[in-house]
Amino acid sequence: MEVYLPVDRSRKFWRGRIVLPAGRQGPSAYIMFFVYVLKSLKDGNLYIGRTNNVYRRFREHSRGAVPSTRSRRPFILAKVISVDTELESVKLEKELKKGYKREELKKELGEVA
């Protein structure tokens, strides 16, 4: 699975807007949010999370910087879903963590790795 994530490190963002000096707001910037599914190669369990930078978050999980997944390393990035707003990502993450949706994900991603 290839995930292309455009990265613009030259600008600072806060709540979807470009941050300018003295608190002035620039033109609205488009920031995407992602819900991602990690599969542990150690025990086969899934971890579902959300972020606005999948590459950074995957590195954090892989390095052991996230306490809830530290003991289950290594991981593969099994699925990434992009959404337009942070609110959508929160709702989708909650939905995927429910029992029946998690079981569907396990069936779908069972052959991964």
C-alpha positions in Angstrom: 0.0 0.0 0.0 1.4 3.3 -1.0 0.5 6.5 0.8 1.5 9.8 -0.6 1.5 12.6 2.0 2.4 16.1 0.8 4.6 17.8 3.4 5.2 21.5 3.5 7.6 22.2 6.4 8.0 25.9 5.5 4.7 27.0 7.0 3.4 26.6 10.5 -0.3 25.7 10.9 -2.8 26.0 13.8 -6.3 24.7 13.5 -6.2 24.6 9.7 -4.8 28.1 9.2 -1.4 29.4 8.4 0.1 31.2 11.4 1.5 34.6 10.7 3.4 36.9 13.1 1.4 38.9 15.7 -1.5 36.5 15.5 -2.7 37.5 12.1 -4.3 34.7 10.2 -3.3 33.9 6.6 -5.5 32.2 4.0 -7.2 29.1 5.1 -4.9 26.1 4.6 -6.2 22.7 3.8 -5.1 20.1 6.3 -6.2 16.5 5.9 -6.8 14.1 8.7 -6.3 10.4 8.7 -7.5 7.3 10.5 -5.0 4.6 10.4 -4.8 0.9 11.3 -1.6 -0.7 12.4 -1.2 -4.5 12.6 1.3 -5.9 15.0 3.7 -8.5 13.6 4.3 -9.8 17.1 0.8 -10.8 18.1 -1.4 -9.9 15.0 -3.6 -7.5 16.9 -4.8 -4.2 15.4 -4.3 -0.7 16.7 -6.6 2.1 15.3 -5.7 5.7 15.7 -6.0 9.1 14.0 -3.6 11.9 13.1 -2.8 14.6 10.6 0.6 13.2 9.8 0.7 9.4 9.2 4.4 9.3 8.6 5.3 10.9 11.9 2.8 8.9 13.8 3.9 5.6 12.4 7.5 6.5 13.3 6.4 7.2 16.9 4.7 3.8 17.1 7.7 2.1 15.6 10.2 3.7 17.9 8.2 2.8 21.0 7.3 6.4 21.9 3.6 5.4 22.3 3.1 3.5 25.6 0.0 1.6 24.5 1.8 0.0 21.6 5.4 -0.3 22.8 5.2 -3.9 23.8 3.5 -5.0 20.5 6.2 -3.8 18.1 7.0 -4.2 15.1 4.0 -2.9 13.1 2.9 -2.6 9.5 0.7 0.2 8.3 -2.3 -1.9 7.2 -4.8 0.7 6.2 -5.1 4.5 5.9 -8.3 6.4 5.4 -8.2 10.1 4.7 -11.0 12.5 5.8 -11.5 16.2 5.4 -12.0 17.3 9.0 -10.8 16.4 12.5 -14.3 15.8 13.6 -14.8 13.3 10.8 -11.6 11.5 11.9 -12.8 11.3 15.5 -16.2 9.9 14.5 -14.6 7.3 12.1 -12.0 6.3 14.7 -14.8 5.6 17.3 -16.8 3.7 14.7 -13.9 1.5 13.7 -13.1 0.7 17.4 -16.6 -0.7 17.9 -16.8 -4.5 18.1 -18.5 -5.3 14.8 -16.5 -2.8 12.8 -13.3 -4.1 14.4 -14.3 -7.7 13.4 -14.9 -6.5 9.8 -11.4 -4.9 9.8 -9.8 -8.2 11.2 -11.5 -10.2 8.4 -10.4 -7.6 5.7 -6.8 -7.4 7.0 -6.4 -11.0 8.0 -4.2 -11.8 5.1 -2.0 -8.7 5.5 1.5 -9.7 6.6 
